[in-house]
């Protein structure tokens, strides 16, 4: 693993925001970020984590999602909109969630108190480098649109999962796209999603063969509460990232909870 282990909040911020100037002399990162509560976790998608005969239920499950969804709840018929909506609402899919915001990724790495006895990790992938591994057809789409990431509209020519999988018959790749702005949650989280051309492909295994694409920032368990409290101070909370009463309640439960105090006295 390409790991950077930080020791405190200052080192974490330095690791996250060590962003060089781009060609326009702006400090804009080429990375997308994914925070995980346990550094031992890989990048298996939720469909794979479902277990069982997951590879053969992908299509019928997505088909049933379309069939039984409320009229108008899926805003377009295209594959990529359907996948994004399904992922957003908790259906197991081959997609993975990412963000363009480093602190949002840190939120997801520190939001689950049941994992505070384990180191967390922020996966950082260079999207520009990942684009060089895309099939020529996809690279040309990005070039034509002068785009950093795909939009769902740019992927409309890929009409089925089989069409997508055929693009990876020669070499595996990872594709990053921006989901449609379905609600404030997607907008506030700076959401990005990734997909690979094969239901059984694991992104973390792919990255081991392409070490130049990524690194991980390891957040030791000993500083998780400090990081969490400072994120709350910065207003990077469930109240903002999950607008509505559910997110508000989750934030208040942690904010007014005992934190590490009760645990230290047990």
Buried (B, 14 or more C-beta within 10 A) or exposed (E): EEEBBBEEBEBBBEBBEEEEEEEEEEEEBBBBBBBBBBBEBEBBBBBBEBEEEBEEBBEEBBEEBEEEBEEEEBEBEBBBBBBBBBBBEEBBBBBBBBBBBBBBBBBBBBBEBEBBEBBBBBBBBBBEBBBEBBBEEBEEBBEEEEBBBBBBEBBBEBEEBEEBBEBBEEEBBBBBBBBBEBEBBBEBBBBBBBBBBBBEBBBBEBBEEBEEBBBBBBBBBEBBBBBBBBBBEEEBBBBBBBBEEEBBEBBEEBBEEEBBEEEEEE
